[in-house]
Amino acid sequence: MQHLGIHGTVETTTNSQIGFKNLNFSSSSSTKRREDLYNRTAGTKSLSRTRACDNCRRRKTRCDGPRKANNICTNCLQNKKACTYVEASTPRGPPKSYVTGLEDKLEKMEELLQRLRPGQDFSAELGPPVVRDSWKDSELLSETSRSQSRLRAASPSKLSPYVDQTTSIPMSSHLIFNSSSSSSSRAPSRHHRRRRDSIDNSIDSLSSQSDSSDVDELVDNFEKGMQRLTLRSGRSQSQGVGPYDRFHGQSSYIKLVDVTRKLRQAHLMAQKEVFSNSSGSNESTTSPSPDIPNALRRLQFWRAPKWELVYEGLHVDSPKFLNSVLEQFPKPGLAEELIGHYFRHVNPQLCLLNKRIFHRQWRERLYQRDIWFCALSMCLFALGSRWSNDPRVLARDQTKHGTAELDWTKAGWDYFNVAISVHRARRSLLCTATLFEVQTSSLLAWFLRGTPDYAVGGTIVTVGIRKAQDVGAHRKAVYARFPTADEELWKRAFWLLVILDRTGSASLGRPCSLGEEDYDLELPLEVDDEYWETEDPALDFKQPDGLPSRVAAFNAWIGITQIVGFTLRTLYALDPGKIFLGRQILPEPEITVKQLNMALDEWVNSLPEHLKWPVSTDDIIFSNQSASLHLSYHFAFILIYRTFIPFSQILPSGIRGVRIPRSSQKPSSLSTPALPICVKSARSCVQVIEEQMRRGFSNVAFLITICNVCSAILIVHLWDLKAKEIKERSTHVSPTEDVKPQHALAIQSAKEDIDIFLKALEWAKTRYPSVAQI
């Protein structure tokens, strides 16, 4: 039997799954059946004989014992077993719909408490958090609880909520990671996933979907109307994926249109029910088929014309264009080498791709069928070229020159130009993005870092964010409860775009494209690539106990960039008077800085042991991750305090006409400690860079940024010392007296630190052209 689902789709159910209407025990028919049952059993000694015997109940077979003269059923006679009626019936538990409703209500109450009392922990009064669906499997409950507690202890990006005790203004929610936003490092097996899928098709699916209007999980499909949004894989539209499935949020008028459709269907159902009752028909009342209004549509007005699809770039999937891109591929041996360089030096920092999945797609020659996988492969070649010494990675017009004339700053540019040409040709705005397209946007922007065109990368990142929002990748409602490879890759791709947006905005002095309130996506699972798909389905997406995950650094990176984004939104806002954080107006800078300091302390203390500095392991990947994270930590301190540095006090007396940064003119109690704090952070960066350069530094693009920022801070510190030295000589020391000033040692130390930064920039200069243009 068919009935209309919650989103207007036709669902097939059994008679026992039609709805609660047919289970109404107060109807006259059910009352009559109970009276007949009482009349048939009135002459017996016990009413227990009206049920099946003990053997039939255990075997769940039909029993005719109550209708037999001696109450001995046919099954017991055939199997030569005693037909007894002594076992007590076990009461059934509550239906899943009832439990799900209670869980939903509990979650809403917890969210309400967090809004009313942000940062308050009610675990002592209410007990530990309730794990969703834990009532179905006690083993699943204990397993999930253990994994969540382990993640809370290990994940550095979950900043604990706290309140500034010295002021009446609580810490902004923008510096607090919601406990629900982090995801467990373990996940139930495929067996649990299959069981959940079978249960969701039952009556309780109505309960789990009844609040669909409260979450942004719908898309507008020109042919199917409103339906449940599922994240698309990396395959292109030519491989059967609908190109018009788009994400719509709460403010979209499509939501209102969907309500009108459902109201119309409800009224039609009510009229049909009245007609059925008046005519005595037993036909069940179901919603009208959504195909009826769609059949009345004139498709020429609901489908894009062919010329528009060509303009939108859909023609680039043609064999001719694809072959032209494949002609630019490196030789197989060189391609394997460049892919190896990428996964050795780049991907451990970005955590964008799954190594095993990519290699499987590469062996299947997916690049011969999917244009976006071609572009993604070209990005890998471009980034891997920066670590290769093969002259073939250079521009083709350079290979004819001698080795001494080769310009290694051009390494990978040919591959990048092919990838960006696909990006320009496949400029589709009508069609939503695939996973490969979003991943390509991230790698294109990452390649541009360290080049003179790094500002263009910010535009590409913004386009990638909008593309990801177009398919709903920023909402946790579109992800399944149990992890899949595609969804984890989507989460990594979106979070990397958020990271690049925040760090790029800090470098360029621009506002972030995405605010904290614009997404609710969970963090990526802290499970290494090799444990996503295993031979034992029960071990899928489970990180072995005691083995640190390489994804932990990526989640910690998200946490520190959250602090950076909040700093840009508050301390560097163009008009702070227009900023509202919750119900509180933006506080004074001193309070904001104090909250940011607390957040940084909380973040660095939450780092797992394998990411603390100095590192206690010889693993080069963990060493690079730890160095990058601690450089980001000190970079955040400099970003917070440098806006309060009093540059005007460093100027020599009597000098006029020199323009200083407007932000440094803010009168504040932070002006005095601002420069010493920045200098301390810069010197801490010196120690990290000097140590990691001996091991091997992979995050070179960020190294260039840190060297530039810290060198500038130390040079400002040097001129400040010079100004103090001149003042000291003019007031306390005779011009003829040859006494070394007390600031001379500090000046010499600053020069030595600057030399270390310059050496690091000289090392990066051979591959990154932006260094030569500083």
ZAMARGU-4260 file (C-alpha; in steps of 0.2 Angstrom, whole numbers, plus 5000, padded with zeros to 4 digits):
<rodrens>
0) 5000/5000/5000 | 5006/5017/4996 | 5004/5034/5005 | 5012/5051/5003 | 5028/5053/5013
5) 5032/5068/5024 | 5041/5077/5009 | 5028/5073/4996 | 5036/5056/4990 | 5027/5040/4988
10) 5032/5027/5001 | 5027/5009/5001 | 5022/5002/5018 | 5014/4986/5025 | 4997/4986/5033
15) 5004/4987/5050 | 5014/5003/5045 | 5000/5013/5037 | 4998/5025/5052 | 4991/5028/5069
20) 4973/5030/5062 | 4971/5011/5059 | 4977/5008/5077 | 4964/5018/5085 | 4957/5006/5099
25) 4942/5017/5103 | 4933/5014/5087 | 4917/5005/5087 | 4924/4990/5077 | 4937/4986/5090
30) 4924/4987/5104 | 4913/4975/5095 | 4928/4963/5093 | 4932/4964/5111 | 4914/4960/5116
35) 4914/4945/5104 | 4930/4939/5112 | 4922/4940/5129 | 4907/4930/5124 | 4917/4916/5117
40) 4927/4914/5132 | 4914/4917/5145 | 4912/4899/5149 | 4930/4895/5151 | 4939/4895/5168
45) 4953/4907/5162 | 4955/4920/5149 | 4973/4915/5146 | 4968/4901/5134 | 4963/4915/5122
50) 4981/4918/5117 | 4994/4906/5109 | 5002/4892/5118 | 5019/4894/5125 | 5028/4884/5111
55) 5019/4894/5097 | 5023/4910/5106 | 5042/4906/5107 | 5042/4900/5088 | 5030/4915/5083
60) 5019/4904/5073 | 5000/4904/5072 | 4991/4894/5086 | 4974/4886/5085 | 4974/4879/5103
65) 4960/4891/5110 | 4948/4884/5096 | 4952/4866/5100 | 4941/4856/5112 | 4955/4851/5123
70) 4965/4868/5120 | 4979/4857/5112 | 4985/4866/5096 | 4989/4856/5080 | 5008/4862/5080
75) 5010/4853/5097 | 5001/4838/5092 | 5012/4836/5076 | 5029/4840/5086 | 5023/4829/5101
80) 5025/4843/5113 | 5015/4848/5129 | 5003/4862/5124 | 5004/4873/5140 | 4998/4891/5144
85) 5009/4894/5159 | 5022/4906/5153 | 5019/4924/5157 | 5018/4936/5142 | 5032/4949/5142
90) 5026/4967/5140 | 5032/4976/5125 | 5043/4991/5126 | 5038/5008/5120 | 5037/5011/5102
95) 5053/5020/5094 | 5042/5035/5089 | 5039/5038/5108 | 5057/5037/5112 | 5062/5047/5098
100) 5050/5060/5103 | 5057/5061/5120 | 5075/5062/5114 | 5069/5077/5102 | 5061/5086/5117
105) 5076/5083/5128 | 5088/5090/5115 | 5077/5106/5113 | 5076/5108/5131 | 5095/5107/5132
110) 5097/5120/5118 | 5085/5131/5128 | 5095/5129/5143 | 5111/5134/5134 | 5103/5149/5127
115) 5096/5155/5144 | 5112/5150/5153 | 5126/5150/5141 | 5141/5141/5147 | 5133/5133/5162
120) 5136/5114/5165 | 5120/5105/5171 | 5128/5088/5171 | 5128/5087/5190 | 5109/5090/5191
125) 5103/5081/5175 | 5117/5067/5173 | 5128/5064/5158 | 5122/5067/5140 | 5109/5055/5132
130) 5116/5046/5117 | 5104/5046/5102 | 5097/5029/5098 | 5106/5021/5113 | 5090/5012/5119
135) 5091/5001/5104 | 5108/4993/5108 | 5116/4994/5125 | 5133/4989/5118 | 5131/5004/5105
140) 5128/5015/5120 | 5143/5011/5130 | 5154/5011/5114 | 5148/5028/5109 | 5149/5035/5127
145) 5167/5029/5128 | 5172/5037/5111 | 5164/5053/5115 | 5173/5055/5132 | 5189/5051/5123
150) 5186/5064/5110 | 5182/5077/5123 | 5198/5073/5131 | 5208/5073/5115 | 5200/5085/5103
155) 5208/5102/5105 | 5195/5112/5095 | 5181/5110/5108 | 5184/5125/5118 | 5176/5124/5135
160) 5163/5137/5139 | 5168/5149/5153 | 5163/5166/5160 | 5174/5181/5164 | 5173/5181/5183
165) 5180/5199/5184 | 5166/5207/5173 | 5147/5205/5171 | 5149/5201/5152 | 5150/5182/5148
170) 5161/5175/5135 | 5154/5176/5118 | 5147/5161/5110 | 5158/5164/5095 | 5173/5157/5105
175) 5164/5142/5111 | 5162/5126/5102 | 5145/5118/5105 | 5147/5100/5112 | 5136/5094/5099
180) 5147/5100/5085 | 5161/5087/5088 | 5159/5070/5082 | 5164/5054/5089 | 5180/5045/5083
185) 5170/5029/5082 | 5155/5024/5073 | 5143/5010/5073 | 5146/4996/5061 | 5137/4993/5044
190) 5126/4981/5053 | 5118/4995/5064 | 5117/5005/5048 | 5106/4992/5039 | 5096/4989/5055
195) 5092/5008/5056 | 5088/5009/5038 | 5075/4995/5040 | 5068/5003/5056 | 5066/5021/5048
200) 5054/5014/5035 | 5042/5010/5048 | 5029/5020/5057 | 5042/5029/5068 | 5049/5037/5052
205) 5035/5049/5053 | 5041/5055/5070 | 5059/5056/5065 | 5054/5067/5050 | 5040/5077/5058
210) 5051/5091/5063 | 5058/5092/5045 | 5051/5110/5044 | 5063/5115/5058 | 5079/5110/5049
215) 5086/5116/5033 | 5086/5100/5023 | 5076/5103/5008 | 5080/5106/4990 | 5071/5113/4975
220) 5070/5101/4961 | 5062/5107/4946 | 5054/5090/4942 | 5052/5082/4959 | 5047/5097/4970
225) 5053/5097/4988 | 5063/5081/4994 | 5076/5076/5007 | 5093/5083/5002 | 5107/5071/5001
230) 5125/5076/4998 | 5131/5072/4981 | 5147/5062/4977 | 5161/5068/4966 | 5152/5062/4950
235) 5147/5075/4937 | 5130/5078/4930 | 5133/5068/4915 | 5134/5053/4926 | 5116/5054/4931
240) 5116/5066/4945 | 5102/5079/4945 | 5110/5096/4941 | 5096/5107/4950 | 5095/5100/4967
245) 5099/5115/4978 | 5099/5119/4997 | 5086/5130/5004 | 5086/5137/5022 | 5072/5143/5033
250) 5070/5161/5025 | 5068/5154/5008 | 5051/5156/5000 | 5052/5138/4994 | 5048/5133/5012
255) 5032/5143/5011 | 5027/5135/4994 | 5030/5118/5002 | 5018/5122/5016 | 5005/5127/5004
260) 5007/5110/4995 | 5006/5100/5011 | 4990/5110/5017 | 4982/5106/5000 | 4986/5088/5002
265) 4980/5088/5019 | 4963/5095/5014 | 4962/5083/5000 | 4965/5069/5012 | 4952/5075/5024
270) 4939/5077/5010 | 4943/5059/5004 | 4941/5053/5022 | 4924/5061/5024 | 4918/5053/5007
275) 4925/5036/5012 | 4916/5036/5029 | 4899/5042/5021 | 4900/5029/5007 | 4905/5015/5019
280) 4921/5012/5009 | 4936/5004/5018 | 4949/5012/5007 | 4963/5020/5016 | 4966/5038/5015
285) 4982/5043/5007 | 4990/5058/5000 | 4988/5062/4982 | 5003/5058/4971 | 5015/5072/4968
290) 5017/5066/4950 | 5000/5073/4946 | 5004/5092/4947 | 5021/5088/4939 | 5012/5080/4924
295) 5003/5096/4921 | 5020/5106/4919 | 5026/5111/4902 | 5044/5105/4903 | 5050/5118/4890
300) 5048/5131/4904 | 5055/5120/4918 | 5071/5114/4910 | 5086/5124/4905 | 5087/5126/4886
305) 5102/5118/4877 | 5111/5134/4873 | 5110/5139/4892 | 5118/5123/4897 | 5132/5126/4884
310) 5135/5143/4891 | 5135/5136/4908 | 5150/5125/4904 | 5141/5108/4904 | 5148/5104/4887
315) 5165/5103/4894 | 5161/5085/4898 | 5163/5081/4880 | 5176/5069/4875 | 5185/5082/4864
320) 5188/5094/4879 | 5192/5080/4891 | 5205/5073/4879 | 5213/5090/4878 | 5215/5091/4897
325) 5222/5073/4897 | 5235/5078/4885 | 5242/5089/4898 | 5244/5075/4911 | 5262/5071/4916
330) 5269/5054/4911 | 5263/5040/4922 | 5280/5038/4932 | 5280/5057/4935 | 5262/5057/4940
335) 5264/5044/4953 | 5279/5054/4960 | 5269/5070/4961 | 5255/5062/4969 | 5267/5054/4982
340) 5274/5071/4986 | 5257/5078/4989 | 5251/5065/5001 | 5268/5066/5010 | 5270/5085/5012
345) 5253/5093/5008 | 5238/5082/5013 | 5244/5079/5031 | 5242/5098/5034 | 5225/5100/5024
350) 5217/5083/5028 | 5207/5086/5012 | 5208/5069/5003 | 5208/5051/5009 | 5223/5043/5002
355) 5216/5026/4999 | 5200/5032/4991 | 5210/5043/4979 | 5222/5030/4974 | 5208/5018/4971
360) 5199/5031/4960 | 5216/5034/4951 | 5218/5016/4947 | 5201/5015/4940 | 5206/5029/4928
365) 5192/5040/4934 | 5201/5055/4926 | 5196/5048/4909 | 5178/5050/4913 | 5176/5065/4925
370) 5182/5082/4921 | 5182/5088/4939 | 5193/5073/4944 | 5205/5078/4930 | 5206/5096/4938
375) 5208/5089/4955 | 5222/5078/4949 | 5230/5093/4941 | 5230/5102/4957 | 5239/5087/4966
380) 5252/5088/4952 | 5254/5107/4954 | 5257/5106/4973 | 5268/5090/4972 | 5279/5099/4959
385) 5285/5111/4973 | 5294/5096/4981 | 5300/5088/4965 | 5317/5090/4957 | 5312/5084/4940
390) 5313/5097/4927 | 5298/5091/4918 | 5287/5100/4931 | 5293/5117/4925 | 5285/5127/4912
395) 5288/5119/4894 | 5297/5135/4888 | 5310/5133/4901 | 5316/5115/4898 | 5325/5120/4882
400) 5337/5130/4893 | 5352/5124/4903 | 5349/5118/4921 | 5358/5133/4928 | 5344/5144/4920
405) 5329/5134/4927 | 5317/5145/4937 | 5310/5133/4950 | 5297/5146/4956 | 5288/5141/4940
410) 5286/5123/4946 | 5269/5116/4944 | 5262/5131/4935 | 5257/5122/4919 | 5247/5110/4929
415) 5239/5124/4939 | 5234/5133/4923 | 5225/5118/4916 | 5216/5116/4932 | 5211/5134/4933
420) 5205/5133/4914 | 5193/5119/4919 | 5187/5130/4933 | 5184/5144/4921 | 5176/5133/4908
425) 5165/5124/4920 | 5159/5140/4927 | 5141/5133/4929 | 5130/5143/4941 | 5114/5134/4936
430) 5121/5117/4941 | 5126/5113/4959 | 5144/5108/4963 | 5151/5091/4965 | 5163/5085/4979
435) 5178/5086/4966 | 5174/5104/4962 | 5173/5110/4980 | 5190/5100/4983 | 5197/5108/4968
440) 5193/5126/4974 | 5203/5122/4990 | 5218/5116/4982 | 5218/5130/4969 | 5218/5143/4983
445) 5231/5134/4992 | 5243/5134/4977 | 5241/5152/4975 | 5247/5155/4993 | 5266/5159/4992
450) 5263/5167/4975 | 5261/5185/4970 | 5242/5181/4966 | 5238/5175/4983 | 5224/5187/4985
455) 5215/5179/4970 | 5214/5163/4981 | 5202/5172/4993 | 5190/5175/4979 | 5191/5156/4974
460) 5188/5151/4992 | 5173/5162/4993 | 5166/5154/4977 | 5170/5137/4985 | 5160/5141/5001
465) 5145/5147/4991 | 5146/5131/4980 | 5146/5121/4996 | 5132/5130/5004 | 5122/5127/4987
470) 5122/5109/4991 | 5119/5111/5010 | 5137/5105/5015 | 5137/5117/5029 | 5122/5110/5038
475) 5123/5094/5049 | 5105/5090/5045 | 5110/5084/5027 | 5122/5071/5034 | 5117/5054/5040
480) 5118/5048/5058 | 5132/5036/5053 | 5147/5041/5044 | 5151/5037/5026 | 5166/5040/5015
485) 5158/5053/5004 | 5151/5063/5019 | 5167/5063/5028 | 5176/5070/5013 | 5162/5083/5011
490) 5165/5089/5029 | 5184/5090/5027 | 5181/5100/5011 | 5170/5112/5019 | 5180/5115/5035
495) 5196/5117/5024 | 5187/5131/5015 | 5182/5139/5032 | 5200/5138/5037 | 5207/5146/5021
500) 5194/5159/5023 | 5199/5164/5040 | 5218/5163/5038 | 5217/5172/5021 | 5206/5186/5028
505) 5218/5189/5042 | 5233/5190/5030 | 5223/5202/5018 | 5214/5212/5031 | 5197/5207/5025
510) 5181/5201/5034 | 5178/5183/5033 | 5165/5177/5020 | 5157/5165/5033 | 5151/5169/5051
515) 5151/5157/5065 | 5132/5158/5065 | 5130/5152/5047 | 5134/5134/5049 | 5132/5120/5062
520) 5142/5106/5054 | 5151/5094/5065 | 5170/5092/5065 | 5178/5078/5055 | 5180/5061/5063
525) 5197/5059/5071 | 5200/5043/5061 | 5214/5040/5050 | 5212/5036/5031 | 5216/5018/5033
530) 5203/5015/5046 | 5188/5021/5036 | 5185/5005/5026 | 5192/4989/5033 | 5190/4970/5030
535) 5179/4969/5046 | 5163/4981/5044 | 5162/4982/5063 | 5178/4991/5063 | 5174/5004/5050
540) 5178/5022/5055 | 5186/5017/5072 | 5203/5023/5077 | 5212/5010/5087 | 5214/5014/5105
545) 5230/5022/5110 | 5235/5027/5092 | 5234/5046/5089 | 5225/5052/5074 | 5232/5063/5061
550) 5216/5072/5059 | 5217/5079/5077 | 5228/5093/5071 | 5216/5097/5058 | 5202/5099/5071
555) 5214/5109/5082 | 5218/5120/5067 | 5199/5124/5065 | 5199/5129/5084 | 5213/5142/5082
560) 5206/5149/5066 | 5189/5151/5076 | 5199/5163/5088 | 5207/5172/5073 | 5190/5174/5065
565) 5182/5181/5081 | 5197/5193/5082 | 5194/5200/5065 | 5176/5202/5068 | 5178/5212/5084
570) 5195/5221/5086 | 5197/5224/5068 | 5179/5229/5064 | 5177/5245/5054 | 5162/5250/5064
575) 5162/5241/5081 | 5146/5250/5086 | 5136/5240/5074 | 5142/5223/5081 | 5130/5213/5093
580) 5135/5196/5101 | 5119/5188/5106 | 5110/5200/5117 | 5126/5209/5122 | 5133/5224/5113
585) 5152/5222/5109 | 5161/5226/5126 | 5177/5236/5128 | 5193/5231/5119 | 5201/5226/5136
590) 5187/5214/5140 | 5187/5206/5122 | 5206/5204/5123 | 5204/5195/5140 | 5192/5183/5133
595) 5203/5180/5118 | 5217/5176/5130 | 5207/5164/5140 | 5201/5155/5124 | 5219/5154/5118
600) 5225/5147/5135 | 5210/5134/5134 | 5215/5129/5116 | 5233/5126/5119 | 5230/5117/5135
605) 5218/5105/5126 | 5231/5099/5113 | 5234/5081/5114 | 5251/5075/5119 | 5258/5071/5102
610) 5254/5089/5096 | 5262/5098/5111 | 5278/5108/5108 | 5292/5103/5109 | 5287/5086/5101
615) 5291/5070/5109 | 5290/5059/5094 | 5301/5057/5078 | 5286/5056/5067 | 5289/5070/5054
620) 5270/5072/5051 | 5266/5075/5069 | 5281/5086/5071 | 5275/5097/5056 | 5258/5098/5063
625) 5263/5103/5080 | 5275/5116/5073 | 5261/5123/5062 | 5248/5124/5076 | 5260/5133/5088
630) 5265/5145/5075 | 5246/5148/5073 | 5245/5150/5091 | 5258/5164/5092 | 5251/5172/5076
635) 5234/5174/5085 | 5243/5183/5099 | 5251/5195/5088 | 5235/5198/5078 | 5226/5202/5095
640) 5239/5214/5102 | 5247/5222/5087 | 5232/5234/5084 | 5236/5242/5101 | 5255/5245/5098
645) 5258/5264/5100 | 5268/5267/5084 | 5267/5286/5087 | 5278/5284/5103 | 5292/5275/5093
650) 5293/5290/5081 | 5308/5301/5084 | 5304/5318/5092 | 5301/5332/5080 | 5297/5321/5065
655) 5281/5326/5056 | 5272/5320/5040 | 5274/5302/5044 | 5257/5293/5043 | 5255/5279/5056
660) 5241/5265/5056 | 5225/5272/5062 | 5222/5257/5073 | 5237/5261/5083 | 5230/5278/5088
665) 5217/5270/5099 | 5220/5275/5117 | 5219/5259/5128 | 5227/5252/5143 | 5234/5238/5132
670) 5245/5250/5123 | 5260/5248/5135 | 5260/5228/5135 | 5256/5226/5117 | 5273/5227/5109
675) 5282/5216/5122 | 5268/5203/5120 | 5270/5203/5101 | 5289/5202/5103 | 5288/5188/5115
680) 5277/5178/5102 | 5289/5182/5088 | 5303/5175/5098 | 5294/5160/5102 | 5291/5158/5083
685) 5309/5159/5080 | 5312/5144/5092 | 5299/5134/5083 | 5305/5138/5066 | 5323/5135/5070
690) 5319/5118/5077 | 5307/5112/5064 | 5319/5118/5049 | 5331/5104/5055 | 5318/5091/5054
695) 5310/5097/5038 | 5296/5110/5036 | 5281/5106/5025 | 5269/5120/5028 | 5280/5132/5018
700) 5266/5144/5013 | 5261/5148/5031 | 5280/5149/5036 | 5282/5163/5024 | 5267/5172/5032
705) 5274/5170/5049 | 5292/5175/5044 | 5285/5191/5037 | 5274/5195/5052 | 5287/5191/5065
710) 5301/5200/5056 | 5290/5216/5055 | 5286/5215/5074 | 5305/5213/5078 | 5310/5227/5067
715) 5297/5238/5075 | 5304/5232/5092 | 5322/5236/5085 | 5317/5254/5081 | 5309/5256/5098
720) 5325/5251/5106 | 5334/5263/5095 | 5323/5277/5101 | 5325/5272/5119 | 5344/5271/5116
725) 5345/5289/5109 | 5335/5296/5123 | 5346/5287/5136 | 5361/5294/5128 | 5355/5312/5127
730) 5350/5312/5145 | 5362/5301/5155 | 5378/5298/5146 | 5391/5310/5140 | 5394/5311/5122
735) 5413/5308/5125 | 5410/5293/5136 | 5412/5276/5127 | 5400/5266/5137 | 5389/5253/5129
740) 5370/5257/5131 | 5360/5244/5141 | 5349/5242/5125 | 5363/5236/5114 | 5361/5218/5119
745) 5343/5218/5116 | 5346/5226/5099 | 5359/5212/5095 | 5347/5199/5100 | 5333/5206/5089
750) 5345/5206/5074 | 5349/5188/5077 | 5331/5183/5077 | 5327/5193/5061 | 5342/5183/5053
755) 5334/5167/5057 | 5318/5173/5048 | 5328/5179/5033 | 5336/5162/5032 | 5320/5153/5032
760) 5313/5165/5018 | 5329/5162/5008 | 5326/5143/5009 | 5308/5146/5003 | 5313/5158/4990
765) 5318/5145/4977 | 5300/5138/4976 | 5289/5152/4981 | 5290/5167/4970 | 5281/5179/4983
770) 5296/5179/4994 | 5306/5188/4980 | 5293/5202/4979 | 5292/5206/4997
</rodrens>
